[in-house]
Amino acid sequence: MILYGGTFDPVHNGHLAIARAAWQRLGSPVRMMPAADPPHRPPPGASAQDRAEMLALAVADEPGLCVDRRELERTGRSYTVDTLRALRADEPDLPVAMLLGADSFLSLPGWKDWRDLFGLVHFVVAQRPGEDSVLDPLPEPLAAEVCGRWAEDGAALAAAPAGRVMRLGQPLHDVSATALRSRIAAGRPWQHLVPAPVAALIRTRGLYRDAANTASWL
Ligand code: ATP
């Protein structure tokens, strides 16, 4: 199982590109898991319902991708470690990989019970444009925790339930949700950065037009 957590505020072509790459490289479907109430950042610009609806539209024609609503169905804050502990109660031995961008991977030491995450999942890390060398070398204390965990391919991940770290090594896509929201608020071109049905929903609901709301994210 591959879990891809994020705010997806909104989902964009960069998210979809790394999800597809992970599916193709590891041969396992990618479950895109929107956070209900992100603990590591300000509240999202769109409701959890809108974000989940955009995700559902985005994956509708993607054979290897689906939406995983488990964090939306729980009350309280979406700490990744709580989500994964709940998953492990049902699936103790299943290999599970968590897909994330290099920026999120580097922020792991700020996450709740972050060292425990390595006992719960593998990590598949996607490089982001402009961050070519951020993983070389890793900063402490992440470097010490990751030492000895690097895996070259999906076979190493399939051989254990958790504990390895792999680079995705996918083509880079220079898009972020922050840049997308500010383009929408500023009336600059943005529709090429999301799938057409997602663009249609953003337009119909008038999402992210409020510059004041968007500015608080920058
Ligand atoms: P924001 O700009 O608001 O931080 P984001 O575009 O990073 O948003 P998130 O929902 O926070 O979107 O991202 C979910 C995950 O996807 C994170 O781990 C992030 O690092 C990763 N990610 C997002 N965009 C890209 C991209 N273009 N390339 C690789 N990884 C990405």
py3Dmol code that shows the C-alpha trace and the ligand (Angstrom):
import py3Dmol

protein = """\
ATOM      1  CA  MET A   1       0.000   0.000   0.000  1.00  0.00           C
ATOM      2  CA  ILE A   2       1.213   3.525  -0.786  1.00  0.00           C
ATOM      3  CA  LEU A   3      -0.291   6.396   1.203  1.00  0.00           C
ATOM      4  CA  TYR A   4       0.132   9.926  -0.072  1.00  0.00           C
ATOM      5  CA  GLY A   5      -0.935  12.418   2.571  1.00  0.00           C
ATOM      6  CA  GLY A   6      -1.245  16.150   2.042  1.00  0.00           C
ATOM      7  CA  THR A   7      -3.436  19.189   2.339  1.00  0.00           C
ATOM      8  CA  PHE A   8      -4.173  19.123  -1.407  1.00  0.00           C
ATOM      9  CA  ASP A   9      -5.365  22.722  -1.229  1.00  0.00           C
ATOM     10  CA  PRO A  10      -5.910  22.295  -4.136  1.00  0.00           C
ATOM     11  CA  VAL A  11      -4.585  19.100  -5.732  1.00  0.00           C
ATOM     12  CA  HIS A  12      -2.338  20.052  -8.695  1.00  0.00           C
ATOM     13  CA  ASN A  13      -0.410  18.438 -11.547  1.00  0.00           C
ATOM     14  CA  GLY A  14       2.754  18.146  -9.414  1.00  0.00           C
ATOM     15  CA  HIS A  15       0.895  15.961  -6.886  1.00  0.00           C
ATOM     16  CA  LEU A  16      -0.550  13.800  -9.650  1.00  0.00           C
ATOM     17  CA  ALA A  17       2.815  13.403 -11.384  1.00  0.00           C
ATOM     18  CA  ILE A  18       4.543  12.024  -8.293  1.00  0.00           C
ATOM     19  CA  ALA A  19       1.570   9.790  -7.438  1.00  0.00           C
ATOM     20  CA  ARG A  20       1.665   8.301 -10.959  1.00  0.00           C
ATOM     21  CA  ALA A  21       5.436   7.880 -10.787  1.00  0.00           C
ATOM     22  CA  ALA A  22       5.162   6.029  -7.446  1.00  0.00           C
ATOM     23  CA  TRP A  23       2.437   3.766  -8.813  1.00  0.00           C
ATOM     24  CA  GLN A  24       4.515   2.935 -11.873  1.00  0.00           C
ATOM     25  CA  ARG A  25       7.762   2.430  -9.989  1.00  0.00           C
ATOM     26  CA  LEU A  26       6.385   0.393  -7.069  1.00  0.00           C
ATOM     27  CA  GLY A  27       3.459  -1.341  -8.793  1.00  0.00           C
ATOM     28  CA  SER A  28       1.050  -0.551  -5.993  1.00  0.00           C
ATOM     29  CA  PRO A  29      -1.956   1.806  -6.110  1.00  0.00           C
ATOM     30  CA  VAL A  30      -1.488   5.209  -4.472  1.00  0.00           C
ATOM     31  CA  ARG A  31      -4.079   6.294  -1.914  1.00  0.00           C
ATOM     32  CA  MET A  32      -4.257  10.093  -1.823  1.00  0.00           C
ATOM     33  CA  MET A  33      -5.214  11.012   1.723  1.00  0.00           C
ATOM     34  CA  PRO A  34      -6.358  14.602   2.365  1.00  0.00           C
ATOM     35  CA  ALA A  35      -5.727  15.932   5.871  1.00  0.00           C
ATOM     36  CA  ALA A  36      -8.776  17.139   7.772  1.00  0.00           C
ATOM     37  CA  ASP A  37      -7.087  19.666  10.015  1.00  0.00           C
ATOM     38  CA  PRO A  38      -3.376  19.990   9.257  1.00  0.00           C
ATOM     39  CA  PRO A  39      -1.367  20.289  12.462  1.00  0.00           C
ATOM     40  CA  HIS A  40       1.834  21.654  10.852  1.00  0.00           C
ATOM     41  CA  ARG A  41       0.461  24.703   9.040  1.00  0.00           C
ATOM     42  CA  PRO A  42      -2.349  27.315   9.027  1.00  0.00           C
ATOM     43  CA  PRO A  43      -5.904  26.126   8.207  1.00  0.00           C
ATOM     44  CA  PRO A  44      -6.462  25.339   4.497  1.00  0.00           C
ATOM     45  CA  GLY A  45      -7.977  27.852   2.048  1.00  0.00           C
ATOM     46  CA  ALA A  46     -10.740  25.413   1.014  1.00  0.00           C
ATOM     47  CA  SER A  47     -12.901  23.172   3.191  1.00  0.00           C
ATOM     48  CA  ALA A  48     -12.010  19.517   3.656  1.00  0.00           C
ATOM     49  CA  GLN A  49     -15.159  18.686   1.672  1.00  0.00           C
ATOM     50  CA  ASP A  50     -14.069  20.857  -1.299  1.00  0.00           C
ATOM     51  CA  ARG A  51     -10.508  19.518  -1.185  1.00  0.00           C
ATOM     52  CA  ALA A  52     -11.722  15.912  -1.140  1.00  0.00           C
ATOM     53  CA  GLU A  53     -14.119  16.614  -4.005  1.00  0.00           C
ATOM     54  CA  MET A  54     -11.319  18.116  -6.103  1.00  0.00           C
ATOM     55  CA  LEU A  55      -9.173  15.056  -5.396  1.00  0.00           C
ATOM     56  CA  ALA A  56     -11.983  12.707  -6.420  1.00  0.00           C
ATOM     57  CA  LEU A  57     -12.308  14.578  -9.738  1.00  0.00           C
ATOM     58  CA  ALA A  58      -8.536  14.517 -10.242  1.00  0.00           C
ATOM     59  CA  VAL A  59      -8.198  10.738  -9.821  1.00  0.00           C
ATOM     60  CA  ALA A  60     -11.403   9.755 -11.653  1.00  0.00           C
ATOM     61  CA  ASP A  61      -9.521   8.730 -14.821  1.00  0.00           C
ATOM     62  CA  GLU A  62      -6.303   7.610 -13.116  1.00  0.00           C
ATOM     63  CA  PRO A  63      -6.157   3.799 -12.892  1.00  0.00           C
ATOM     64  CA  GLY A  64      -3.472   3.687 -10.167  1.00  0.00           C
ATOM     65  CA  LEU A  65      -4.787   6.463  -7.905  1.00  0.00           C
ATOM     66  CA  CYS A  66      -7.675   6.755  -5.451  1.00  0.00           C
ATOM     67  CA  VAL A  67      -8.837   8.960  -2.567  1.00  0.00           C
ATOM     68  CA  ASP A  68      -8.423   7.697   0.984  1.00  0.00           C
ATOM     69  CA  ARG A  69     -10.825   9.476   3.360  1.00  0.00           C
ATOM     70  CA  ARG A  70      -9.590   8.029   6.648  1.00  0.00           C
ATOM     71  CA  GLU A  71      -8.289  11.341   8.043  1.00  0.00           C
ATOM     72  CA  LEU A  72     -11.516  13.141   7.115  1.00  0.00           C
ATOM     73  CA  GLU A  73     -13.595  10.570   8.950  1.00  0.00           C
ATOM     74  CA  ARG A  74     -11.693  10.920  12.218  1.00  0.00           C
ATOM     75  CA  THR A  75     -12.440  13.779  14.593  1.00  0.00           C
ATOM     76  CA  GLY A  76      -9.611  15.936  15.919  1.00  0.00           C
ATOM     77  CA  ARG A  77      -6.296  16.844  14.359  1.00  0.00           C
ATOM     78  CA  SER A  78      -4.712  14.719  11.639  1.00  0.00           C
ATOM     79  CA  TYR A  79      -1.398  13.633  13.106  1.00  0.00           C
ATOM     80  CA  THR A  80       0.233  11.200  10.718  1.00  0.00           C
ATOM     81  CA  VAL A  81       1.470   8.983  13.542  1.00  0.00           C
ATOM     82  CA  ASP A  82      -2.099   8.520  14.859  1.00  0.00           C
ATOM     83  CA  THR A  83      -3.367   7.651  11.381  1.00  0.00           C
ATOM     84  CA  LEU A  84      -0.596   5.088  10.932  1.00  0.00           C
ATOM     85  CA  ARG A  85      -1.032   3.524  14.369  1.00  0.00           C
ATOM     86  CA  ALA A  86      -4.729   3.044  13.614  1.00  0.00           C
ATOM     87  CA  LEU A  87      -3.830   1.472  10.260  1.00  0.00           C
ATOM     88  CA  ARG A  88      -1.295  -0.858  11.906  1.00  0.00           C
ATOM     89  CA  ALA A  89      -3.915  -2.099  14.369  1.00  0.00           C
ATOM     90  CA  ASP A  90      -5.705  -3.614  11.342  1.00  0.00           C
ATOM     91  CA  GLU A  91      -2.687  -4.392   9.128  1.00  0.00           C
ATOM     92  CA  PRO A  92       0.343  -5.238  11.267  1.00  0.00           C
ATOM     93  CA  ASP A  93       2.426  -6.944   8.551  1.00  0.00           C
ATOM     94  CA  LEU A  94       1.467  -5.217   5.298  1.00  0.00           C
ATOM     95  CA  PRO A  95       4.296  -3.257   3.628  1.00  0.00           C
ATOM     96  CA  VAL A  96       3.092   0.369   3.667  1.00  0.00           C
ATOM     97  CA  ALA A  97       4.966   3.271   2.069  1.00  0.00           C
ATOM     98  CA  MET A  98       4.308   6.928   2.706  1.00  0.00           C
ATOM     99  CA  LEU A  99       4.927   9.151  -0.327  1.00  0.00           C
ATOM    100  CA  LEU A 100       6.044  12.705   0.339  1.00  0.00           C
ATOM    101  CA  GLY A 101       8.044  15.592  -1.118  1.00  0.00           C
ATOM    102  CA  ALA A 102      11.604  16.323  -0.006  1.00  0.00           C
ATOM    103  CA  ASP A 103      10.427  19.472   1.835  1.00  0.00           C
ATOM    104  CA  SER A 104       8.004  17.410   3.938  1.00  0.00           C
ATOM    105  CA  PHE A 105      10.638  14.725   4.541  1.00  0.00           C
ATOM    106  CA  LEU A 106      13.082  17.334   5.851  1.00  0.00           C
ATOM    107  CA  SER A 107      10.394  18.636   8.224  1.00  0.00           C
ATOM    108  CA  LEU A 108       9.838  15.199   9.819  1.00  0.00           C
ATOM    109  CA  PRO A 109      11.690  16.047  13.075  1.00  0.00           C
ATOM    110  CA  GLY A 110       8.868  18.561  13.761  1.00  0.00           C
ATOM    111  CA  TRP A 111       6.140  15.925  13.486  1.00  0.00           C
ATOM    112  CA  LYS A 112       4.503  14.263  16.484  1.00  0.00           C
ATOM    113  CA  ASP A 113       6.485  11.159  17.613  1.00  0.00           C
ATOM    114  CA  TRP A 114       8.503  11.374  14.403  1.00  0.00           C
ATOM    115  CA  ARG A 115      10.979   8.598  15.195  1.00  0.00           C
ATOM    116  CA  ASP A 116       8.091   6.155  15.644  1.00  0.00           C
ATOM    117  CA  LEU A 117       7.066   6.768  12.017  1.00  0.00           C
ATOM    118  CA  PHE A 118      10.034   4.687  10.813  1.00  0.00           C
ATOM    119  CA  GLY A 119       8.604   1.677  12.639  1.00  0.00           C
ATOM    120  CA  LEU A 120       5.221   2.196  11.010  1.00  0.00           C
ATOM    121  CA  VAL A 121       5.959   2.881   7.306  1.00  0.00           C
ATOM    122  CA  HIS A 122       8.575   3.124   4.593  1.00  0.00           C
ATOM    123  CA  PHE A 123       9.182   6.585   3.126  1.00  0.00           C
ATOM    124  CA  VAL A 124       9.302   7.293  -0.609  1.00  0.00           C
ATOM    125  CA  VAL A 125      10.757  10.771  -1.106  1.00  0.00           C
ATOM    126  CA  ALA A 126      10.075  12.870  -4.218  1.00  0.00           C
ATOM    127  CA  GLN A 127      12.505  15.631  -5.056  1.00  0.00           C
ATOM    128  CA  ARG A 128      10.984  19.080  -5.746  1.00  0.00           C
ATOM    129  CA  PRO A 129      12.407  21.595  -8.227  1.00  0.00           C
ATOM    130  CA  GLY A 130      15.010  23.869  -6.669  1.00  0.00           C
ATOM    131  CA  GLU A 131      15.803  21.284  -3.998  1.00  0.00           C
ATOM    132  CA  ASP A 132      18.298  19.148  -5.938  1.00  0.00           C
ATOM    133  CA  SER A 133      20.724  18.667  -3.114  1.00  0.00           C
ATOM    134  CA  VAL A 134      18.580  18.990   0.021  1.00  0.00           C
ATOM    135  CA  LEU A 135      18.869  15.272   0.762  1.00  0.00           C
ATOM    136  CA  ASP A 136      22.685  15.252   0.302  1.00  0.00           C
ATOM    137  CA  PRO A 137      23.636  15.338   3.065  1.00  0.00           C
ATOM    138  CA  LEU A 138      20.560  15.137   5.266  1.00  0.00           C
ATOM    139  CA  PRO A 139      20.625  17.458   8.278  1.00  0.00           C
ATOM    140  CA  GLU A 140      20.694  16.056  11.805  1.00  0.00           C
ATOM    141  CA  PRO A 141      18.774  14.594  13.581  1.00  0.00           C
ATOM    142  CA  LEU A 142      17.159  13.153  10.441  1.00  0.00           C
ATOM    143  CA  ALA A 143      20.491  11.876   9.062  1.00  0.00           C
ATOM    144  CA  ALA A 144      21.140   9.650  12.086  1.00  0.00           C
ATOM    145  CA  GLU A 145      17.637   8.212  11.967  1.00  0.00           C
ATOM    146  CA  VAL A 146      17.808   7.495   8.219  1.00  0.00           C
ATOM    147  CA  CYS A 147      21.329   6.031   8.316  1.00  0.00           C
ATOM    148  CA  GLY A 148      21.226   2.413   7.084  1.00  0.00           C
ATOM    149  CA  ARG A 149      17.630   2.688   5.875  1.00  0.00           C
ATOM    150  CA  TRP A 150      18.218   3.742   2.220  1.00  0.00           C
ATOM    151  CA  ALA A 151      16.676   1.343  -0.318  1.00  0.00           C
ATOM    152  CA  GLU A 152      17.466   1.288  -4.052  1.00  0.00           C
ATOM    153  CA  ASP A 153      14.207  -0.230  -5.281  1.00  0.00           C
ATOM    154  CA  GLY A 154      10.692  -1.344  -4.499  1.00  0.00           C
ATOM    155  CA  ALA A 155      11.764  -4.936  -3.777  1.00  0.00           C
ATOM    156  CA  ALA A 156      13.443  -3.798  -0.552  1.00  0.00           C
ATOM    157  CA  LEU A 157      10.218  -2.064   0.486  1.00  0.00           C
ATOM    158  CA  ALA A 158       8.082  -5.101  -0.336  1.00  0.00           C
ATOM    159  CA  ALA A 159      10.334  -7.284   1.844  1.00  0.00           C
ATOM    160  CA  ALA A 160       9.402  -5.582   5.146  1.00  0.00           C
ATOM    161  CA  PRO A 161       6.351  -3.780   6.554  1.00  0.00           C
ATOM    162  CA  ALA A 162       8.247  -0.552   7.359  1.00  0.00           C
ATOM    163  CA  GLY A 163      11.588   1.100   8.028  1.00  0.00           C
ATOM    164  CA  ARG A 164      13.226   1.795   4.628  1.00  0.00           C
ATOM    165  CA  VAL A 165      13.639   5.093   2.758  1.00  0.00           C
ATOM    166  CA  MET A 166      13.732   5.369  -1.035  1.00  0.00           C
ATOM    167  CA  ARG A 167      14.096   8.244  -3.481  1.00  0.00           C
ATOM    168  CA  LEU A 168      11.395   8.276  -6.126  1.00  0.00           C
ATOM    169  CA  GLY A 169      13.669   9.744  -8.830  1.00  0.00           C
ATOM    170  CA  GLN A 170      10.796  11.115 -10.922  1.00  0.00           C
ATOM    171  CA  PRO A 171      10.747  13.992 -13.462  1.00  0.00           C
ATOM    172  CA  LEU A 172      10.350  17.313 -11.629  1.00  0.00           C
ATOM    173  CA  HIS A 173       7.227  19.480 -11.796  1.00  0.00           C
ATOM    174  CA  ASP A 174       7.559  23.074 -10.728  1.00  0.00           C
ATOM    175  CA  VAL A 175       4.160  23.674  -9.133  1.00  0.00           C
ATOM    176  CA  SER A 176       3.018  24.228  -5.556  1.00  0.00           C
ATOM    177  CA  ALA A 177      -0.423  24.801  -4.064  1.00  0.00           C
ATOM    178  CA  THR A 178       0.790  28.085  -2.550  1.00  0.00           C
ATOM    179  CA  ALA A 179       1.839  29.445  -5.963  1.00  0.00           C
ATOM    180  CA  LEU A 180      -1.404  28.186  -7.493  1.00  0.00           C
ATOM    181  CA  ARG A 181      -3.589  29.896  -4.877  1.00  0.00           C
ATOM    182  CA  SER A 182      -1.761  33.179  -5.310  1.00  0.00           C
ATOM    183  CA  ARG A 183      -2.125  32.966  -9.112  1.00  0.00           C
ATOM    184  CA  ILE A 184      -5.898  32.463  -8.727  1.00  0.00           C
ATOM    185  CA  ALA A 185      -6.199  35.380  -6.284  1.00  0.00           C
ATOM    186  CA  ALA A 186      -4.085  37.616  -8.552  1.00  0.00           C
ATOM    187  CA  GLY A 187      -6.016  36.688 -11.723  1.00  0.00           C
ATOM    188  CA  ARG A 188      -2.901  35.216 -13.376  1.00  0.00           C
ATOM    189  CA  PRO A 189      -3.068  32.051 -15.560  1.00  0.00           C
ATOM    190  CA  TRP A 190      -3.446  28.946 -13.384  1.00  0.00           C
ATOM    191  CA  GLN A 191      -5.768  26.494 -15.138  1.00  0.00           C
ATOM    192  CA  HIS A 192      -2.940  24.613 -16.878  1.00  0.00           C
ATOM    193  CA  LEU A 193      -1.629  23.592 -13.433  1.00  0.00           C
ATOM    194  CA  VAL A 194      -4.625  21.414 -12.479  1.00  0.00           C
ATOM    195  CA  PRO A 195      -6.783  18.816 -14.315  1.00  0.00           C
ATOM    196  CA  ALA A 196      -9.700  20.415 -16.239  1.00  0.00           C
ATOM    197  CA  PRO A 197     -12.473  19.082 -13.919  1.00  0.00           C
ATOM    198  CA  VAL A 198     -10.620  20.519 -10.897  1.00  0.00           C
ATOM    199  CA  ALA A 199     -10.307  23.898 -12.645  1.00  0.00           C
ATOM    200  CA  ALA A 200     -14.045  23.820 -13.379  1.00  0.00           C
ATOM    201  CA  LEU A 201     -14.902  23.191  -9.713  1.00  0.00           C
ATOM    202  CA  ILE A 202     -12.560  25.974  -8.533  1.00  0.00           C
ATOM    203  CA  ARG A 203     -14.257  28.359 -10.957  1.00  0.00           C
ATOM    204  CA  THR A 204     -17.821  27.287 -10.118  1.00  0.00           C
ATOM    205  CA  ARG A 205     -17.316  27.572  -6.360  1.00  0.00           C
ATOM    206  CA  GLY A 206     -15.171  30.714  -6.586  1.00  0.00           C
ATOM    207  CA  LEU A 207     -12.429  29.070  -4.507  1.00  0.00           C
ATOM    208  CA  TYR A 208      -9.159  30.871  -3.639  1.00  0.00           C
ATOM    209  CA  ARG A 209     -10.310  34.218  -5.046  1.00  0.00           C
ATOM    210  CA  ASP A 210      -9.983  35.989  -1.745  1.00  0.00           C
ATOM    211  CA  ALA A 211      -6.560  37.612  -1.885  1.00  0.00           C
ATOM    212  CA  ALA A 212      -6.567  38.423   1.860  1.00  0.00           C
ATOM    213  CA  ASN A 213      -7.105  34.770   2.708  1.00  0.00           C
ATOM    214  CA  THR A 214      -4.416  33.695   0.258  1.00  0.00           C
ATOM    215  CA  ALA A 215      -1.936  36.319   1.404  1.00  0.00           C
ATOM    216  CA  SER A 216      -1.984  34.873   4.915  1.00  0.00           C
ATOM    217  CA  TRP A 217      -0.420  31.723   3.455  1.00  0.00           C
ATOM    218  CA  LEU A 218       2.552  33.387   1.795  1.00  0.00           C
TER     219      LEU A 218
END
"""
ligand_1 = """\
31
ATP
P 1.931 24.281 -0.353
O 2.550 25.039 -1.478
O 0.692 24.966 0.174
O 2.906 23.869 0.712
P 2.022 21.744 -1.715
O 1.953 22.026 -3.168
O 3.339 21.403 -1.106
O 1.336 22.921 -0.925
P 0.743 19.714 -0.099
O -0.663 19.242 -0.094
O 1.265 20.378 1.093
O 0.940 20.631 -1.400
O 1.699 18.538 -0.568
C 1.521 17.196 -0.224
C 2.837 16.513 -0.467
O 3.192 16.581 -1.846
C 3.999 17.134 0.316
O 4.783 16.060 0.819
C 4.761 17.900 -0.737
O 6.145 17.940 -0.448
C 4.513 17.078 -1.996
N 4.538 17.889 -3.222
C 3.698 18.897 -3.529
N 3.991 19.409 -4.741
C 5.042 18.712 -5.210
C 5.826 18.770 -6.423
N 5.599 19.699 -7.368
N 6.835 17.869 -6.566
C 7.099 16.945 -5.590
N 6.406 16.850 -4.430
C 5.387 17.716 -4.241
"""
view = py3Dmol.view(width=600, height=400)
view.addModel(protein, "pdb")
view.setStyle({"model": 0}, {"cartoon": {"style": "trace"}})
view.addModel(ligand_1, "xyz")
view.setStyle({"model": 1}, {"stick": {}})
view.zoomTo()
view.show()
